[in-house]
Amino acid sequence: MKIFGSILTVIVLGFIGFIATVIASLTRDAEFYTILIPIVTIGMIVIIILAINHKLRRKVPRISTIVFILLCIVSVGIYEGYQAYVKSLEVVSTQDVNLSEYQPFVEGTKAVALDEASTLKFQDNLPLLDGATALYPVYSAFVQAVYPEKDYPLGESEVVSSQTGYAFDRLLKGEVDIIFIAHPSEEQMKSAEQQGIDLNLTPIGREAFVFFVHSENPVEKLTVEQIQGIYSGKITNWHEVSGKDEEIRAFQRPEGSGSQSALIKVMDGVPLMNPPSKDIVSAMGGIITETTNYQNRTNAIGYSFRHFSQNMVSNGKIKNIAIEGIQPTKENIQNKTYPLVDQFYAITAGSENPNIEPFINWMLSEQGQELVERTGYVPVE
């Protein structure tokens, strides 16, 4: 009976452990559990076999079992605690906002509104809109002023936000009429040209491109040349730019994102070094490399558009770096003294929707620019 029980234990727990290991291996960031689960499985098999054979009554096996279980519990606690700590360091990492809070015509929406009726109103032929996450609050406010009042679900409606890269691809495919993004990358512009698509880029607002560090980092300012040195890998320690003797961890954004395109523009032809990254298991199996999210360690530097980082700056988690000695305030964006000011655009690609031109003209009107400013950006004029 004891032999049968031992064999059954090995088969059952071995099968359960194998399935659990496979599931863990298909989960993001699961390297820890793909190692732990086989160890726990083997340990539990040994413990149960010892129990079947009445060996756990002995002092050494009993103490060893207790120690093993405690070590497993402590290991999981330490790992999960560290993961929670790392996640707490991520600041404006994925650059996501809760878009549902800005949906037009939703009760309690954060989308700003005009104090008077809009001079432009649509009832039909609604232009299909898409764009960057950061700009959804802007064009949601446009929609709330101009479009008919109804539900515009984020998943599928005339007004969605699928982020810069995918929105640009949808524009080229003719799936949307207008997208709202920062200036497309050189690669994106070439893609449009190769497909014979003429893009019409209309600046509708301005925003500062900012670099930020941990709030306790003593470095207050950097030159554009120093930024280029850091992101090319020539400057690797903060003491080279009047900071502490710490290695610089320069985070980047995924290729094709608006802020990554802005960084490439700042580099002005200087090659970027490889970004901090991690290998993860994709949902389809296999290993893919993913750009690591910004982690707000004392030696970190990251970048974003000013509007995205303001809450974190206000909360004292990060601070914006003065570029060439100039802070990215709204006043310095408006008077053009801050050197890294970028425009964002309403971009079209030859759609025949008759409401596109009047809509874009309205965006540039006093009412449209008022909504740009109230959302937290800087008007083009």
Contacts in CASP RR format, 6 or more apart in sequence:
PFRMAT RR
TARGET T0000
AUTHOR 0000-0000-0000
METHOD contacts of the structure
MODEL  1
MKIFGSILTVIVLGFIGFIATVIASLTRDAEFYTILIPIVTIGMIVIIIL
AINHKLRRKVPRISTIVFILLCIVSVGIYEGYQAYVKSLEVVSTQDVNLS
EYQPFVEGTKAVALDEASTLKFQDNLPLLDGATALYPVYSAFVQAVYPEK
DYPLGESEVVSSQTGYAFDRLLKGEVDIIFIAHPSEEQMKSAEQQGIDLN
LTPIGREAFVFFVHSENPVEKLTVEQIQGIYSGKITNWHEVSGKDEEIRA
FQRPEGSGSQSALIKVMDGVPLMNPPSKDIVSAMGGIITETTNYQNRTNA
IGYSFRHFSQNMVSNGKIKNIAIEGIQPTKENIQNKTYPLVDQFYAITAG
SENPNIEPFINWMLSEQGQELVERTGYVPVE
2 52 0 8 1.000
2 53 0 8 1.000
5 52 0 8 1.000
6 49 0 8 1.000
6 52 0 8 1.000
6 53 0 8 1.000
9 45 0 8 1.000
9 48 0 8 1.000
9 49 0 8 1.000
9 52 0 8 1.000
10 45 0 8 1.000
10 49 0 8 1.000
13 41 0 8 1.000
13 44 0 8 1.000
13 45 0 8 1.000
13 48 0 8 1.000
14 41 0 8 1.000
14 45 0 8 1.000
16 41 0 8 1.000
17 37 0 8 1.000
17 38 0 8 1.000
17 41 0 8 1.000
20 37 0 8 1.000
20 41 0 8 1.000
21 34 0 8 1.000
21 37 0 8 1.000
21 38 0 8 1.000
21 41 0 8 1.000
24 30 0 8 1.000
24 33 0 8 1.000
24 34 0 8 1.000
24 37 0 8 1.000
25 34 0 8 1.000
25 281 0 8 1.000
26 281 0 8 1.000
26 283 0 8 1.000
26 285 0 8 1.000
27 33 0 8 1.000
27 281 0 8 1.000
28 280 0 8 1.000
28 281 0 8 1.000
29 83 0 8 1.000
29 278 0 8 1.000
29 280 0 8 1.000
30 281 0 8 1.000
32 79 0 8 1.000
36 72 0 8 1.000
36 75 0 8 1.000
36 76 0 8 1.000
39 72 0 8 1.000
40 72 0 8 1.000
43 68 0 8 1.000
47 56 0 8 1.000
47 65 0 8 1.000
47 68 0 8 1.000
50 56 0 8 1.000
50 61 0 8 1.000
50 65 0 8 1.000
55 61 0 8 1.000
56 62 0 8 1.000
56 65 0 8 1.000
86 295 0 8 1.000
89 295 0 8 1.000
89 296 0 8 1.000
89 297 0 8 1.000
90 293 0 8 1.000
90 294 0 8 1.000
90 295 0 8 1.000
90 296 0 8 1.000
91 294 0 8 1.000
91 296 0 8 1.000
91 312 0 8 1.000
91 317 0 8 1.000
91 318 0 8 1.000
92 212 0 8 1.000
92 294 0 8 1.000
92 304 0 8 1.000
92 308 0 8 1.000
92 309 0 8 1.000
92 312 0 8 1.000
92 318 0 8 1.000
93 293 0 8 1.000
93 294 0 8 1.000
93 295 0 8 1.000
94 293 0 8 1.000
95 133 0 8 1.000
95 134 0 8 1.000
95 253 0 8 1.000
95 257 0 8 1.000
95 259 0 8 1.000
95 304 0 8 1.000
95 308 0 8 1.000
96 133 0 8 1.000
97 133 0 8 1.000
97 134 0 8 1.000
97 136 0 8 1.000
97 137 0 8 1.000
97 308 0 8 1.000
99 133 0 8 1.000
99 136 0 8 1.000
99 154 0 8 1.000
99 161 0 8 1.000
100 106 0 8 1.000
100 154 0 8 1.000
101 109 0 8 1.000
101 110 0 8 1.000
102 109 0 8 1.000
102 110 0 8 1.000
102 111 0 8 1.000
102 136 0 8 1.000
102 137 0 8 1.000
102 140 0 8 1.000
103 109 0 8 1.000
103 111 0 8 1.000
103 140 0 8 1.000
103 152 0 8 1.000
103 153 0 8 1.000
103 154 0 8 1.000
104 111 0 8 1.000
104 140 0 8 1.000
104 141 0 8 1.000
104 143 0 8 1.000
104 144 0 8 1.000
104 147 0 8 1.000
104 152 0 8 1.000
104 159 0 8 1.000
105 144 0 8 1.000
105 149 0 8 1.000
105 150 0 8 1.000
105 151 0 8 1.000
105 152 0 8 1.000
109 140 0 8 1.000
109 144 0 8 1.000
110 137 0 8 1.000
111 137 0 8 1.000
111 140 0 8 1.000
111 141 0 8 1.000
111 144 0 8 1.000
112 137 0 8 1.000
112 141 0 8 1.000
112 371 0 8 1.000
112 374 0 8 1.000
112 375 0 8 1.000
113 141 0 8 1.000
113 144 0 8 1.000
113 145 0 8 1.000
114 145 0 8 1.000
114 367 0 8 1.000
114 370 0 8 1.000
114 371 0 8 1.000
118 145 0 8 1.000
118 146 0 8 1.000
118 362 0 8 1.000
118 367 0 8 1.000
119 362 0 8 1.000
119 365 0 8 1.000
119 367 0 8 1.000
120 145 0 8 1.000
120 146 0 8 1.000
120 358 0 8 1.000
120 359 0 8 1.000
120 362 0 8 1.000
121 146 0 8 1.000
121 148 0 8 1.000
122 146 0 8 1.000
122 147 0 8 1.000
122 148 0 8 1.000
122 355 0 8 1.000
122 359 0 8 1.000
123 148 0 8 1.000
125 353 0 8 1.000
125 354 0 8 1.000
125 355 0 8 1.000
126 147 0 8 1.000
126 148 0 8 1.000
126 158 0 8 1.000
126 355 0 8 1.000
127 158 0 8 1.000
127 177 0 8 1.000
127 178 0 8 1.000
127 351 0 8 1.000
127 353 0 8 1.000
127 355 0 8 1.000
127 356 0 8 1.000
127 359 0 8 1.000
128 158 0 8 1.000
128 175 0 8 1.000
128 176 0 8 1.000
128 177 0 8 1.000
128 178 0 8 1.000
128 353 0 8 1.000
129 139 0 8 1.000
129 143 0 8 1.000
129 158 0 8 1.000
129 159 0 8 1.000
129 160 0 8 1.000
129 176 0 8 1.000
129 177 0 8 1.000
129 178 0 8 1.000
129 179 0 8 1.000
129 180 0 8 1.000
130 160 0 8 1.000
130 161 0 8 1.000
130 162 0 8 1.000
130 167 0 8 1.000
130 170 0 8 1.000
130 171 0 8 1.000
130 175 0 8 1.000
130 176 0 8 1.000
130 178 0 8 1.000
130 179 0 8 1.000
130 180 0 8 1.000
131 139 0 8 1.000
131 160 0 8 1.000
131 161 0 8 1.000
131 162 0 8 1.000
131 163 0 8 1.000
131 164 0 8 1.000
131 167 0 8 1.000
131 179 0 8 1.000
131 180 0 8 1.000
131 181 0 8 1.000
132 161 0 8 1.000
132 163 0 8 1.000
132 164 0 8 1.000
132 167 0 8 1.000
132 180 0 8 1.000
132 181 0 8 1.000
132 182 0 8 1.000
132 258 0 8 1.000
132 344 0 8 1.000
133 161 0 8 1.000
133 163 0 8 1.000
134 305 0 8 1.000
134 307 0 8 1.000
134 308 0 8 1.000
135 161 0 8 1.000
135 180 0 8 1.000
135 181 0 8 1.000
135 344 0 8 1.000
136 161 0 8 1.000
136 180 0 8 1.000
137 375 0 8 1.000
138 180 0 8 1.000
138 204 0 8 1.000
138 371 0 8 1.000
138 372 0 8 1.000
138 375 0 8 1.000
138 377 0 8 1.000
139 159 0 8 1.000
139 180 0 8 1.000
140 159 0 8 1.000
141 371 0 8 1.000
141 374 0 8 1.000
141 375 0 8 1.000
142 359 0 8 1.000
142 362 0 8 1.000
142 363 0 8 1.000
142 368 0 8 1.000
142 371 0 8 1.000
143 152 0 8 1.000
143 158 0 8 1.000
143 159 0 8 1.000
145 367 0 8 1.000
145 368 0 8 1.000
145 371 0 8 1.000
146 359 0 8 1.000
146 362 0 8 1.000
147 158 0 8 1.000
147 159 0 8 1.000
151 157 0 8 1.000
152 158 0 8 1.000
152 159 0 8 1.000
154 160 0 8 1.000
154 161 0 8 1.000
161 167 0 8 1.000
162 170 0 8 1.000
163 257 0 8 1.000
164 181 0 8 1.000
164 182 0 8 1.000
164 256 0 8 1.000
164 257 0 8 1.000
164 258 0 8 1.000
164 261 0 8 1.000
165 181 0 8 1.000
165 188 0 8 1.000
165 256 0 8 1.000
165 257 0 8 1.000
165 258 0 8 1.000
167 176 0 8 1.000
167 179 0 8 1.000
167 180 0 8 1.000
167 181 0 8 1.000
168 179 0 8 1.000
168 181 0 8 1.000
168 184 0 8 1.000
168 188 0 8 1.000
168 347 0 8 1.000
170 176 0 8 1.000
170 179 0 8 1.000
171 179 0 8 1.000
171 347 0 8 1.000
171 348 0 8 1.000
171 349 0 8 1.000
172 191 0 8 1.000
172 192 0 8 1.000
172 195 0 8 1.000
172 197 0 8 1.000
172 349 0 8 1.000
174 349 0 8 1.000
174 351 0 8 1.000
177 348 0 8 1.000
177 351 0 8 1.000
177 353 0 8 1.000
177 356 0 8 1.000
178 346 0 8 1.000
178 347 0 8 1.000
178 348 0 8 1.000
178 351 0 8 1.000
178 356 0 8 1.000
178 359 0 8 1.000
178 360 0 8 1.000
179 346 0 8 1.000
179 347 0 8 1.000
180 204 0 8 1.000
180 344 0 8 1.000
180 345 0 8 1.000
180 346 0 8 1.000
180 347 0 8 1.000
181 258 0 8 1.000
181 344 0 8 1.000
181 345 0 8 1.000
181 347 0 8 1.000
182 207 0 8 1.000
182 258 0 8 1.000
182 259 0 8 1.000
182 261 0 8 1.000
182 262 0 8 1.000
182 305 0 8 1.000
182 342 0 8 1.000
182 343 0 8 1.000
182 344 0 8 1.000
182 345 0 8 1.000
183 201 0 8 1.000
183 261 0 8 1.000
183 262 0 8 1.000
183 265 0 8 1.000
183 342 0 8 1.000
183 343 0 8 1.000
183 344 0 8 1.000
183 345 0 8 1.000
184 192 0 8 1.000
184 199 0 8 1.000
184 201 0 8 1.000
184 261 0 8 1.000
184 347 0 8 1.000
185 256 0 8 1.000
185 258 0 8 1.000
185 260 0 8 1.000
185 261 0 8 1.000
185 264 0 8 1.000
186 264 0 8 1.000
187 256 0 8 1.000
188 256 0 8 1.000
188 261 0 8 1.000
189 199 0 8 1.000
192 198 0 8 1.000
192 199 0 8 1.000
192 349 0 8 1.000
197 349 0 8 1.000
197 350 0 8 1.000
198 349 0 8 1.000
198 350 0 8 1.000
199 347 0 8 1.000
199 348 0 8 1.000
199 349 0 8 1.000
200 347 0 8 1.000
200 348 0 8 1.000
200 349 0 8 1.000
200 350 0 8 1.000
201 345 0 8 1.000
201 346 0 8 1.000
201 347 0 8 1.000
202 345 0 8 1.000
202 346 0 8 1.000
202 347 0 8 1.000
202 348 0 8 1.000
202 360 0 8 1.000
202 363 0 8 1.000
202 364 0 8 1.000
203 343 0 8 1.000
203 344 0 8 1.000
203 345 0 8 1.000
203 380 0 8 1.000
204 344 0 8 1.000
204 345 0 8 1.000
204 346 0 8 1.000
204 360 0 8 1.000
204 363 0 8 1.000
204 364 0 8 1.000
204 369 0 8 1.000
204 372 0 8 1.000
204 380 0 8 1.000
205 343 0 8 1.000
205 344 0 8 1.000
205 369 0 8 1.000
205 372 0 8 1.000
205 377 0 8 1.000
205 378 0 8 1.000
205 379 0 8 1.000
205 380 0 8 1.000
206 333 0 8 1.000
206 334 0 8 1.000
206 341 0 8 1.000
206 342 0 8 1.000
206 343 0 8 1.000
206 344 0 8 1.000
206 377 0 8 1.000
206 378 0 8 1.000
206 379 0 8 1.000
206 380 0 8 1.000
207 305 0 8 1.000
207 306 0 8 1.000
207 307 0 8 1.000
207 333 0 8 1.000
207 341 0 8 1.000
207 342 0 8 1.000
207 343 0 8 1.000
207 344 0 8 1.000
207 377 0 8 1.000
207 378 0 8 1.000
208 305 0 8 1.000
208 306 0 8 1.000
208 328 0 8 1.000
208 332 0 8 1.000
208 333 0 8 1.000
208 338 0 8 1.000
208 340 0 8 1.000
208 341 0 8 1.000
208 342 0 8 1.000
209 259 0 8 1.000
209 262 0 8 1.000
209 263 0 8 1.000
209 266 0 8 1.000
209 303 0 8 1.000
209 304 0 8 1.000
209 305 0 8 1.000
209 306 0 8 1.000
209 340 0 8 1.000
209 341 0 8 1.000
209 342 0 8 1.000
210 303 0 8 1.000
210 304 0 8 1.000
210 305 0 8 1.000
210 306 0 8 1.000
210 309 0 8 1.000
210 320 0 8 1.000
210 321 0 8 1.000
210 328 0 8 1.000
210 340 0 8 1.000
211 222 0 8 1.000
211 227 0 8 1.000
211 301 0 8 1.000
211 302 0 8 1.000
211 303 0 8 1.000
211 320 0 8 1.000
211 321 0 8 1.000
211 323 0 8 1.000
212 301 0 8 1.000
212 302 0 8 1.000
212 303 0 8 1.000
212 304 0 8 1.000
212 309 0 8 1.000
212 312 0 8 1.000
212 313 0 8 1.000
212 318 0 8 1.000
212 319 0 8 1.000
212 320 0 8 1.000
212 321 0 8 1.000
213 219 0 8 1.000
213 300 0 8 1.000
213 301 0 8 1.000
213 302 0 8 1.000
213 318 0 8 1.000
213 319 0 8 1.000
213 321 0 8 1.000
214 296 0 8 1.000
214 297 0 8 1.000
214 298 0 8 1.000
214 299 0 8 1.000
214 300 0 8 1.000
214 317 0 8 1.000
214 318 0 8 1.000
214 319 0 8 1.000
215 316 0 8 1.000
215 317 0 8 1.000
215 318 0 8 1.000
215 319 0 8 1.000
216 298 0 8 1.000
217 238 0 8 1.000
217 243 0 8 1.000
217 244 0 8 1.000
217 298 0 8 1.000
217 299 0 8 1.000
217 319 0 8 1.000
218 242 0 8 1.000
218 243 0 8 1.000
218 244 0 8 1.000
219 238 0 8 1.000
219 241 0 8 1.000
219 242 0 8 1.000
219 243 0 8 1.000
219 321 0 8 1.000
220 321 0 8 1.000
220 322 0 8 1.000
221 321 0 8 1.000
221 322 0 8 1.000
221 323 0 8 1.000
221 324 0 8 1.000
221 325 0 8 1.000
222 230 0 8 1.000
222 241 0 8 1.000
222 321 0 8 1.000
222 322 0 8 1.000
222 323 0 8 1.000
223 323 0 8 1.000
223 324 0 8 1.000
224 266 0 8 1.000
224 323 0 8 1.000
224 324 0 8 1.000
224 339 0 8 1.000
224 340 0 8 1.000
226 235 0 8 1.000
226 241 0 8 1.000
227 266 0 8 1.000
227 323 0 8 1.000
228 266 0 8 1.000
228 267 0 8 1.000
228 268 0 8 1.000
228 270 0 8 1.000
229 235 0 8 1.000
229 270 0 8 1.000
230 241 0 8 1.000
230 248 0 8 1.000
230 250 0 8 1.000
230 301 0 8 1.000
231 250 0 8 1.000
231 252 0 8 1.000
231 263 0 8 1.000
231 267 0 8 1.000
231 270 0 8 1.000
231 272 0 8 1.000
231 273 0 8 1.000
232 267 0 8 1.000
232 270 0 8 1.000
232 271 0 8 1.000
232 272 0 8 1.000
232 273 0 8 1.000
233 250 0 8 1.000
233 273 0 8 1.000
235 241 0 8 1.000
235 248 0 8 1.000
236 247 0 8 1.000
236 248 0 8 1.000
237 245 0 8 1.000
237 246 0 8 1.000
237 247 0 8 1.000
237 248 0 8 1.000
238 244 0 8 1.000
238 245 0 8 1.000
238 246 0 8 1.000
238 247 0 8 1.000
238 248 0 8 1.000
238 299 0 8 1.000
239 245 0 8 1.000
239 246 0 8 1.000
244 298 0 8 1.000
244 299 0 8 1.000
246 298 0 8 1.000
246 299 0 8 1.000
247 299 0 8 1.000
248 299 0 8 1.000
248 301 0 8 1.000
249 276 0 8 1.000
249 295 0 8 1.000
249 297 0 8 1.000
249 299 0 8 1.000
249 300 0 8 1.000
249 301 0 8 1.000
250 273 0 8 1.000
250 275 0 8 1.000
250 276 0 8 1.000
250 300 0 8 1.000
250 301 0 8 1.000
250 302 0 8 1.000
251 275 0 8 1.000
251 276 0 8 1.000
251 292 0 8 1.000
251 293 0 8 1.000
251 294 0 8 1.000
251 295 0 8 1.000
251 300 0 8 1.000
251 301 0 8 1.000
251 302 0 8 1.000
252 260 0 8 1.000
252 263 0 8 1.000
252 272 0 8 1.000
252 275 0 8 1.000
252 276 0 8 1.000
252 291 0 8 1.000
252 302 0 8 1.000
253 259 0 8 1.000
253 260 0 8 1.000
253 263 0 8 1.000
253 291 0 8 1.000
253 303 0 8 1.000
254 260 0 8 1.000
254 290 0 8 1.000
254 291 0 8 1.000
255 291 0 8 1.000
259 303 0 8 1.000
259 304 0 8 1.000
259 305 0 8 1.000
262 303 0 8 1.000
262 305 0 8 1.000
262 340 0 8 1.000
262 342 0 8 1.000
263 272 0 8 1.000
263 303 0 8 1.000
264 272 0 8 1.000
265 342 0 8 1.000
266 340 0 8 1.000
275 291 0 8 1.000
275 292 0 8 1.000
276 291 0 8 1.000
276 292 0 8 1.000
277 289 0 8 1.000
277 290 0 8 1.000
277 291 0 8 1.000
277 292 0 8 1.000
278 289 0 8 1.000
278 290 0 8 1.000
278 292 0 8 1.000
279 287 0 8 1.000
279 288 0 8 1.000
279 289 0 8 1.000
279 290 0 8 1.000
280 287 0 8 1.000
280 288 0 8 1.000
280 289 0 8 1.000
280 290 0 8 1.000
281 287 0 8 1.000
281 288 0 8 1.000
282 288 0 8 1.000
294 300 0 8 1.000
294 302 0 8 1.000
296 317 0 8 1.000
296 318 0 8 1.000
301 321 0 8 1.000
305 342 0 8 1.000
306 320 0 8 1.000
306 328 0 8 1.000
306 333 0 8 1.000
307 375 0 8 1.000
307 376 0 8 1.000
307 377 0 8 1.000
309 318 0 8 1.000
309 320 0 8 1.000
312 318 0 8 1.000
313 319 0 8 1.000
313 320 0 8 1.000
320 327 0 8 1.000
320 328 0 8 1.000
323 338 0 8 1.000
323 339 0 8 1.000
323 340 0 8 1.000
324 339 0 8 1.000
326 332 0 8 1.000
326 337 0 8 1.000
326 338 0 8 1.000
326 339 0 8 1.000
327 338 0 8 1.000
328 338 0 8 1.000
328 340 0 8 1.000
329 338 0 8 1.000
330 376 0 8 1.000
330 378 0 8 1.000
332 338 0 8 1.000
333 341 0 8 1.000
333 378 0 8 1.000
334 378 0 8 1.000
343 380 0 8 1.000
344 377 0 8 1.000
346 360 0 8 1.000
346 363 0 8 1.000
348 356 0 8 1.000
348 360 0 8 1.000
362 368 0 8 1.000
363 369 0 8 1.000
363 372 0 8 1.000
364 380 0 8 1.000
364 381 0 8 1.000
369 379 0 8 1.000
369 380 0 8 1.000
369 381 0 8 1.000
370 379 0 8 1.000
372 378 0 8 1.000
372 379 0 8 1.000
372 380 0 8 1.000
373 379 0 8 1.000
END
